[in-house]
């Protein structure tokens, strides 16, 4: 069924200004979107505007707040609604669901417990559910539970769902995850959510063949090549520490700390902990070297 794409929805001026140019700061964007969503009758207009290419990203930014602010009991249904209305690609769904699932975790919500299982006929609904469930379990480091959920998933399968499956295997140090990772990379292009998912799995894995080389290969891809992604730099710093490149590791984690947006306290703590680990590992290595 083809969606009807309106030529020009009548959006109020303040809503139109937001969806054209959403604030870059997360807190400001969230608070402004909340204000806009309180306006009577705005949701149907946004549901029309999401099909206009120039407004699509801004409307989806508002939709993320619309999902994040509802009670747990309707969280998944609201996300499914927006993914169905917008007729999202798998890439858009991955980005949308990753952001709302992360916000739910920041808010202390137990999202995985509220997501219904498989058995739905709508492809958008099924994809949204497996993306949300997979992300919730990934963010909670519940790798075996994620593997179980993926093996029970009846489909349809998209590239990001397969990336989440690969994460579950890699994060448990299962070598079959490497073959799945290669297949995902061949199909994903340089989608940043896929790359983060695979990098996360490799970071958690232990004893995987050529693990360091695989991580370096992902870190060399275009989304991370500019070295502006704080989380990717955090993973890189840990890798450099393992490789005993302590000076580079320290410079990398310091760059990650400089780039981390304000307000993400959990990630900030992870970065500070990694910095301490680098220094301890460097000093222990230097002490051992001198003792020889």
Secondary structure as UniProt FT lines:
FT   HELIX           13..20
FT   HELIX           26..37
FT   TURN            40..41
FT   HELIX           42..49
FT   TURN            50..51
FT   HELIX           53..68
FT   HELIX           72..86
FT   HELIX           90..106
FT   TURN            107..108
FT   HELIX           111..114
FT   HELIX           123..139
FT   TURN            140..141
FT   HELIX           143..152
FT   HELIX           159..171
FT   TURN            172..173
FT   HELIX           176..188
FT   TURN            189..190
FT   HELIX           192..204
FT   TURN            209..210
FT   HELIX           211..219
FT   HELIX           222..225
FT   HELIX           230..242
FT   TURN            243..244
FT   HELIX           246..259
FT   TURN            262..263
FT   HELIX           265..291
//
